[in-house]
Amino acid sequence: MTRTGKLAFFLAGTLFGSAGFKILGSKDARKVYTHVTAAVLRGRDQVMRDVETVQENCSDILADAKALNEAIAAEQEASFIEDAAKA
């Protein structure tokens, strides 16, 4: 590619870049950014509610599992005491 061709590509890129900045900074673009940001925030809030629900369910499951283990341990201890008494 010739030097003139490279210069033309550079100038075209600079021109499109400048136009791009003006487009990205326009009122319509800001409106789009605002709506996208609002949607992301709503999505984040929903995810956080879902996480809290899962955490609550996990806490309930953990408590139930601990109670079950305690009941099983008590049964095993009672069974051991009965076996020891028979012997």
Secondary structure, DSSP 8 states (H G I E B T S, - for coil): --HHHHHHHHHHHHHHHHHHHHHHTSHHHHHHHHHHHHHHHHHHHHHHHHHHHHHHHHHHHHHHHHHHHHHHHHHHHHHHHHHHHH-
